[in-house]
Amino acid sequence: MQQKQDLGADGKRVVLLLNRRRFRCRECDKVFTEPDDICGWRRRATARFRRYLREQAGDQSMKRIARREVSRDTVRRAVAEAD
């Protein structure tokens, strides 16, 4: 089970719990999982939440956003993703 952060509701933090199935290739024995269409490959926040962080970064400092929402690194990555 994986935890993914989403846009909050009524001032409360929202975390999605995703159950992704694992598969094993019979040919090479490699393990792989279902694709993550909600967040994207190796992402811990939804696209909707990352878009919200980018919008907030236009008006406020990353430090202020991070204090309210998530870590500064997450805010930086969300902003850099738009470039």
Protein Blocks (a to p, Z undefined) as FASTA:
>chain_A
ZZdddddeehiacdddddddddddfklopacddddfknoghiabdfklmmmmmmmmmmmc
fklmmmmmmcfklmmmmmmmmZZ
